[in-house]
Amino acid sequence: MMVEPGNADEQMIRAVIKTRVIRPPKQALSTFGTTTIQYYLLTLPSYAMDAGLETVVRVGSVVADRPRIVTPYYLSRLEGFSGEATRYFQKLVEEHGTNAPGIFYTCRNELKNTEIVSGGLEETACKINEDIDRSGDQMSAVICGDDALWDVSVMKFIFEMTSASLAHNAAELGSRGLLSIREGIPAQTTLHIEQMFQRLHARTIDPRELQKELENWGLFEAYQDRFLAAFRRC
């Protein structure tokens, strides 16, 4: 991804404006499992002089992990965020409290293939839509975006996809009582930690992953004896 120095913000905004989700997935993100959505991102080649001759087709997948209930406190403990992000998390704490529940989505983009095909954007989109209809795939998406900042177009798609799934996911989590908070810990987190201990006993998880999760919730001392006992058995 290359942009001209000094114009990054302006080009990003233009890329967002240019991005259109022509065909969204037919189903919401799974509340209790991983969701994989195949996307077809269509752009005009950056060198194109005639908009109707060729289209760049990028085929990839967005893999969305199971939505998790988190609090501002938990977010503030995550690594890899800038100082600005940390200040934002602190603002959330001030406005909503340390233990206000929210839904946290983790997605990753996996680009599989890029090719240039004959025909314009609309023609290519129609052909891909017809192919998806014939296959009966409910979880494919077709997106028109910006060639230079195609990954920004994918990010906009991810944002819209998670926003569209939020009400559905929240309703399902709430119906199972997983949105409740007890002593600052969501019910879903307590269940998740128990599952991680089971995986530790079965040796299907790195102990450091469980340790980090406990530390992020400020729970390591509460689970320390149990963790060390399980760690020694591993």
Salt bridges, closest charged atoms under 4 A:
ASP65 OD1 - ARG108 NH1 3.32
GLU79 OE2 - LYS212 NZ 2.82
GLU84 OE2 - ARG87 NH2 3.35
GLU95 OE2 - LYS91 NZ 2.95
GLU95 OE1 - HIS96 NE2 3.78
GLU110 OE2 - ARG108 NE 3.42
GLU122 OE2 - ARG20 NH2 3.16
GLU123 OE2 - LYS127 NZ 3.34
ASP131 OD1 - ARG134 NH2 2.31
ASP133 OD1 - ARG23 NH2 2.96
ASP146 OD1 - LYS18 NZ 2.98
ASP147 OD1 - ARG58 NH1 3.07
GLU160 OE2 - LYS156 NZ 3.99
GLU172 OE2 - HIS168 NE2 3.57
GLU194 OE1 - ARG226 NH2 2.82
ASP206 OD2 - ARG208 NH2 2.78
GLU213 OE2 - ARG68 NH2 2.27
